[in-house]
Amino acid sequence: MKKIIHIIIIIIIIFCLIILHIYLNSLQNKILFINGLKKYTIIKKTKSINEVSYIDTENNKIINIKKDLIVKFNDSTNLLKFQLVYNYSNNLNNNSYKNIIINNEKNGHSSVITKLITGKSKAVHGPEDPRIIKFKNDILIIYNDTYINGQTRMFVYNMTTNKNILLKYNRNNLIEKNWSPFIYKDELYVSYFLNPHTILKIDLLDGNCTEIFSNPKIVYPYNIYGGTPSILIPELNMYFGMGHILIKDLKIKKKYYCIGYFFNAYPPFQLYKISKIFTFFERNDTKLLKLMFVEFPTQIQKIDNNLFISIGIDDNKSYLLKIDFNILINQIFN
């Protein structure tokens, strides 16, 4: 009798899995995207979380920044701490990382240390998702980190002066992430929302952020979230950037897809056009037992007519890609 019950239970489980698979497939069929772009080159691949690379052409250096994990032990519990680490190199394969000097605890911010999954907290906090932007003669890293009472806030670290600044905005949400920076007339701005395109101006002396423009929303079927800095394309009189959309099937499967966008290169920086949804790498989003399908653009840089794009995959791999600007635009907008 017990064997029969076990067989029935197994049959029910298999049936439910089949139904779930069919349902997820039906959801996937509603999401049309370009599955795998063409004609790009993989410059570098690393096993890291959303590592970014920036080519400093003036000094002939390459800056790589990644999230690093430190494990600490004491008498009561195991602790995890994340920090950002970097290296300067003229060799893309150089892995001689050094600790970057980011210490939010000394600035009066909360510790980035949290308990392991065996403790009360199941999240591991700390600095993450860096973006690099050249501002005047300085190289800035814009990133998010855990703040007081577990809130997530944005920071700017100046690699030239070693100054670390908390960005203060009076309309902060509990979690702030994915601010997309750009430079206009030697001043620093960020796209706080992409659609509707909402612009904050950053004061690097005190970290105060002021909303200066909030544009009308344009018609687009998905919410879009920030990714890379936005770069000026002078011949188009536009800025170009890359972000992502997020889809969750049954609130379980997490899917990130890339998008590109243009906005006007003059105030109020109205969003002009959003691209088709796409991925650089081909993937099968209908795999039943895989719950994460993440492709997350974090950094973009234009040198001559080539784009150098940092992409994070599934929170465990990072790529630096090279693609001709016109080839990319023709693929995702036409």
ABEGO torsion letter per residue (X at the ends): XAAAAAAAAAAAAAAAAAAAAAAAAAAAAABBBBBEBBGBBBABBBBBBGBBBBBBAAAGBBBBBBBBBBBBBBAABBBBBBBBBBBBBABAABABBBBBBBBAAAAGBBBABBBBAABABABBBEBBGBBBBBBEABBBBBBBBBBBGGBBBBBBBBAAAGBBBBBBBAABBABBBGBBBBBBGGBBBBBABAOBBBBBBBBAAAGBBBBABBBBBBBBABBBBBBBBBBBBAAAGBBBBBBBBBBBBGGABBBBBBBBBBBBABOAGBBABBBBBBBABBBBAABAABABBBBBBABBBBBEABBBBBBBBGGABBBBBBBBAAAAAAAAAX
